[in-house]
Amino acid sequence: MKNLYKIPLFILSIILASCSEENNVDSTHITVLNIEEGIKNMSDIQLSKYASSVEYIPLETSNESFLGEISDFVATDSNFYLCSTNGNSVMEFSSDGKFVKAIGTKGRGPGEHMGIDRIFPTQNEGIGIMTFNKSILYDKSGNYVMELPGFGNTGLNRAERLLPYKNDKYIFSYLTTDTTENKRTENLCIIDSTGAVVLNYGLGNGYEKPTDYLLLGKRLPMPRPFVAALYKYNDEYRFANGRFDTVFTYLPDYGKKECYVMEYGKYYSLTYETLEYEKRIDASANPQLMETDDFLLFRMSLPTEVWTMYNGADGKADVLFLYDKTDKKLSLLKPDKQNKISSFVNDIDGGAAFTPFYMKDNIMYQIIDAMTFIETARESGSPQMQNIAAQLTDESNPVIMAVRLK
């Protein structure tokens, strides 16, 4: 201890600061996530580090239950709900994959929609549909309950998916636009079971990213507004702002409190200044951030300049970042060898690599289309996958991969 007093104060402060930076936690106990370092730390991350079991659940295929390309997914304690890109209804399946019923119809009347943008769980194990100008709630039996006009995914008030809140309420984030001042504001809203607003809490300035899309050989400017994304962690409701540089927790008696701050380093300009969509980094908090006591998981879309091993249809690829709370390290999940998708290494049963899409309590889910499942099973060491694949065809409904966390 005596030698400590011989170290000049400014050197000591540098040492302490470097220790704090290395551990990704600053002096205010806010975790700093360095995206540049995370990309450097591309790693094979074993699924068994965080999970205890894997199950594959094939969804029943029939004329009534057939699903096309899946656009959204929700799991409750007893059922799965899925909607497809061009589907007119939400398809409900039991937890063992049996088809139950179709929910919702296309139209302009009460309880009808003009197109399903996303779905969300409602109170008491029901399901909700968000369309362009409203949200529609159904009960566990699929019966229409009520509409929430104005809480849709487009227009001047652009909402994110609703989440069940305390005492039969709902909580969600949305973006408002003041056309006179051309100003956007992020908000957190709580409504009661009748749809009446209980709380409307301003989160700060909204974020609209200037964007140039390449269409028919021409670049067209189409700014993209980003909505704060809400998720649940234990008993807390947390949200990432639309700019995706801060994650807050909402405290009813306090307001918002910072939990995580993203630092982009040399990738700052690619994230916030590059206009061309194909060349820039986009952070994605949708479908959701996933957080447990062990880790925080989130998605980003990387261009070929950063992610060279795989190109998506638009020249970019969605990747997964994982922050390990024990190791205090942010890593980019390395792509699997077969499908070149950023994912966990499945060392539990030797089956499909795992790229989670949704989390409910301590179970994470991935949706695998039938063709990919059959091809993956052929190369895998999982007897469970191979047995299921033998019963599928290329026209079968997807298989749900359910991973139970420790």
Buried (B, 14 or more C-beta within 10 A) or exposed (E): EEEEEEEEEEEEEEEEEEEEBEEBBBEEEBBBBBBBBBBEBBEEBEBBBBBEEBEBBBBBBEEEBBBEEBBBBBBBEEBBBBBBEEBBBBBBBBBEBEBBEBBBEEEEEEBBBEEBBBBBBBBEBBBBBBBBBBBBBBBBEBEBBBBBEBBBBEEEBBBBBBBBBEEEBBBBBBBBBEEEEEEBBBBBBBBEEEBEEEBEBEBBEBBBBEBBBEEEEEEEEEEEBBBBBBBBBEEEBBBBBBBBBBBBBBEEEEEBEBBBBBBBEEBBEBBBEBBEBBBBBBBBBBBBBBBBEBBBBBBBBBBBBBBEEBBBEEBBBBBBBBBBBEEEBBBBBBBBEBBBBBBBBBBBBBBBBBBBBBBBEEBBBBBBBBBBBBBBBEEBEBEBBBEBBEEBEEEBBBBBBBBBBE
